Amino acid sequence: MYNSRIIGLGKYVPDNVVTNDDLSKIMDTSDTWIQERTGIKERRWVKEGSGETTATMGVEAAKIAIERAGISKDDIDFIVFATLSPDYYFPGPGVQVQNALDIKTVGALDVRNQCSGFVYGISVADQFIKSGMYKNVLVIGSELHSHGLDKTTRGRSVSVIFGDGAGAAVLTREEDTSKGVLSTHLHSEGKYAEELSLIAPGMGKRWVNDILADNDPNDESYYPYMNGQFVFKNAVVRFSEVIMEGLQKNKLSPKDINMLIPHQANLRIAQFIQKKFGLSDNQVFNNIEKYGNTTAASIPIALTEAWEEGKIKEGDCVVLAAFGSGFTWGSVVIKW
């Protein structure tokens, strides 16, 4: 048996900073309103015409992760790319990364689990490595939300939350099973799928030709929808459950956590979980105030920053936890 271990981390965010005050100029909102509800002060949005895409941002994060892993691109055996905002409806961006990095013709898997995407991606990589099928797996979470948001007062409850960016991790085989990824835990509850969703375009509801034929400026089906209070209530319950599930699986308690990296959905959710588990500020890493919710990219961006700042050290117990659209949620327990 093997474990998998993270040996390289990288992140990439666009240069363009959009503050809450910037948003107040284009919609009826304010810095106070946004901070009180989400904890967000600013986010990064790709500039129109910059050429940056979900795939290109993922490539930049991957380059850094591979370099820090001390391996070459030719050592990568498999690619997992998590996103809800692919460059194309199909194919997915995993193959774009393979091409852009000129990696040999390895498999490329696309994960569509939104905010839980990176946790799901780590779980897939972990199982491939533990089975002995692959040695080095590249996992990417990347999102470009800004081009698909309703940047008017109508859409403010959603559009002020989301940002663009990418994060990546390289996992490799670890023969010492007391180190690396100790366990992963994944769940879903599809009856709430439309409580946090983007309905169109989709084959089951409304496709592009339907939208164009209607030409209805009031059609909101092609903008993200979120039942915010309902999502919040479910998130705090599922976060707590899946974190405790991971701890119990490994005979650990909350006091054993050296660093919790929660999905950066809303600072109020992270604060609720921190208080419930009795964790200090030094045991939880949040950066939502700088980047907003970058969905599948939020955990790898935060994990990379925490590591870069020296807040994660060898031997630490690191817990990743996410909840999002689907509903899907999951956790990863790591011995760093």
N, C-alpha and C positions, 0 to 999 in steps of 0.2 A: 504493500500500500504506500501511496504517496500523499502528501498534502500539496496544495498550491500556495505559492508565496508571492506577494507583490514585490517586485525588485526595481520598478521604475514608474514614476508618476510625472505627468505633465498637464499643463492647462494652457488655454488660449482664450482671450476675450478681445472683442473689437476695441479699437481706440476710442470710439465715439461714446462719450459719457452723456447720459440723459438724466437730468436731475428732476426731482419732483416739481421744482419751480418751472422747469422747462415744460412739463406736462400741463401745468396750470395755465399756460399760454394758449393751449390748443383744446382744452376741455375744462369743464367746471369741476375743478378739484383744487387741492392745496397740499403743501408739504405736511402740514399738521394732520390733515385728514388721512393721508396715505401712511404716515409714520404711526399714527395711533392704531390703525387697523392691521398693518402688516409689518412694521419695523423697517420698511425699505426707505432709503434716502435717495438712491440713484441706481441706475442699471446701465448696461451696455447694449446699444442697438446698432446693428450693421447699417452703415450708410448706403443709401440707394446708389447704385452704380459703382460700388466699390469692388465688385467681383467676389466678395466673400460669401460663402454659402455654408450650409451645415457640413458638407463634406470637406471643404477646404479648411474650416476651423478644426474639424476632427483630425485632419492630416497634420496641422501644425502642432496640436497637442500630442499626437502620436509620435512625431519626430523627437520631441523633448523627452517623452517617456522612454522611448527606445534608447536614446543616448544615455540617459541616466541609468538605464538597466545594464549598461555596459555590454550590450550585444549589438549585432548588426541587423538590418532589416531582413537579411537572408536567414536569420535564426528564428523568425516568426513562423509558427506552424499553422496558425489559425487566427481569424479576425472576427470579433463580435462588435457590432455597431448598434448602439441603442439610441433611438430618436423617435420623436413624433412629427418631426418636420423635415422629411427627406427632400433632397433637391428635386427628385422625380417621384411621381406616384409609384412607378416602378421603373427600373430596378432600384433596390435600396442602396444606401451609400457605402456599404461594406466593400463592394467591388470597386467603387471609386477610390477608396483608400488603397486597396491592393494595387490599382493602376498608378495612382499618383506617387506612391512610395516605391514603385517598381519592385514589389515583393513577388516572389515566385508564385505560381498558380495554386496557392493554398485556398482552403475553403473560407468563405466570408458569409457570416450569418447576421441578419438584421433582426433586432429585437424591438417590438412595438409595445412596450409596457409603460410608456410615458414616464411619470415621475419615479416609478419603480424600475425603470429600464436598466440603469446601471447595476443595481442590486441583482436583478435577474441575469444580467450579462456576466457578472462575477460568478454567479452560481453555475452558469453554463460552462464558463472557463474552468472553474474549480473541478467540475465533474469530468470534463475531458482530460484534465491533467491527472486527476486521481485514478482514472481508469487506465492510464498509461498510453492513451491514444495520441496525445500531443504533449510536448514539453514546454513550449513558450507560446502563450496566447495573448494577443493584443485586444484589450477591451476599451471601447471608446463610448463616451456619452456626449452628444453634441446637439445643440438646438439653435434654430433661427426662428424666433417667434415674431419678431418685430414687423416683418413684412405681411403678416396675416392677422394683425390686431385691428380692432375697431377703435381708432384713435379719436373718437368723439366722446361727448358726454354720455351718449347712450352706452358705450362700451367701457366706460372708465373702471367699473368694478373688477374687470378682468385685465384690461390693457395696462393698468398701472403696476401690475404685479410681475409681469414677465420680462425677462431679459435674454440676451443672446450670449452664447459662449460654448466652450468645449473642454472636456477633461479626458485623460486617458491613463490607463495602467497596463503594465506588462506583468503577467503572472508566469511563474516558472515552476518546475518540479522541485519539491522539497522533501528529502528523504526522512528528515526528522519530523515525525508526525505531531510533535508537541509544539511546532512552530507553524506559522502561516495561517491559512483559512481553516478554522476549526470546524465550522458548520455554517450552512445557509438555510434560510427558512422562507418559503414563498407561499402566498395565499392570494385568493381572488374572490370577489362577490359580484357577479355580473348583473344581478338584478338592479344595480344602481348605475349601470353603464352611462345612462344619459344625464346623470346628475353632474357630470364633468366630462364634456364631450365636444367634438366638432362634427356636426351631423353631415354636412355636405362639403365637398362632393363625395358621394359614396354610392356604390352600386345598389345598396339596399333601399336608400331613401331618395336622394336627389343627385343626379349626375350633372356634369357640366352643361350638357345641352338643355336640361330642364331649367337651370339657373339662367342661362342666356335667353331662352325662349320667354321666360317670365319677365326678365329685365325689371325686377321689382326692387327698388332702392331700400325698401323696408324689410326685405328678406334677411333675417339674421342667421340663417342656417349655416352660412359659410364663415361665421365668426365663432370663436370658442365660447361655450356657455359653461357657467359654473354656479351651482347652488351653494353659495359660499358657506352659510351657516350649517347646512347639512353636511357638507364636506368636512368642515372643521370638527363637528361633533364625532363623526366617524373616524377621522384621522387620529384624534387624541386617544381613542379607545384602541384602535388597531396598532398604533405606534407602541403603546404600552404593552399590549399582548405579545407582539412579535419580538420586542426587545427581551421581555422576560422569558419567552420561549427559547431564545438563543442562549441566554444566561443559564437557564435550568438544564439545557442539553449538555452544557459544559461544566456543570456543578459550580457555577459562579453566582455572585450576588451583585447588586448595583454598586456596592463599594469597591468591587474589583475592576470596574470600568476606569481605565486611564483616559480614554478619549471616546466620546460619542459624537459621531458625525451624522446628524439627522439631515434628511432631505430638506433643502431650504425652500419650503413652501410659504411659511408665514412665521415670523419670529414669535408670535404668540403661542403657536403650537409647540415650538421648541422650548419655550419658557415653561409651558405647562408640564411637558414631559420632564424637564430638568427638576422642577419642583417636586413632582410626584415621586421621582426616584431619589431625591435628596442629593443631587449632584451639585458640585461647586462649579463656578464659572470656568475653572481650569479643566474641568472634565467634559465640557461641551464646547464644540467649535461651531460658530455661526458667522457667516459673511453675507447674509441676505441683504444687509443694509447697503452693500456695495454693488451687488449684481442682480438683485431681485430673484425671482424663481426661474432658474434655467433648466427646469424639468430634469431630463436624464443626465444633464451635465452638472447638476448642482452638487451631487455628492463627490464626483471626481475632482471638481474645481476646489471644493472645500477641503477634501482629503489632501490634495496637493499643497494647498496653502498651509494647512496645519503642519504638514511634514516640513515644508520649506522654512517655517518659523520655529522649528525645533520643538514643537509641541507633541510630536510622536517620536518615541525612542524605542530602540530594540528591547524586546521583552514586554512592551506595553500591551494591555488588552484594549483593542480598538473595536468598536461596534458601529456598523453602518446600518441605518434604518430608513425606510422610505414608505410613503403611502401616496397613492394618486389615482388617476382616472382608471376606471375599469369596473369597480374598484379593484386595485391590486395593491399589495403591500408585501414587505419582506425585510429580512435582516441578515447581516453577515457578522460573525464573530471571528476576530483575527487575533492571533498572538504575533505581534510584530517582530 
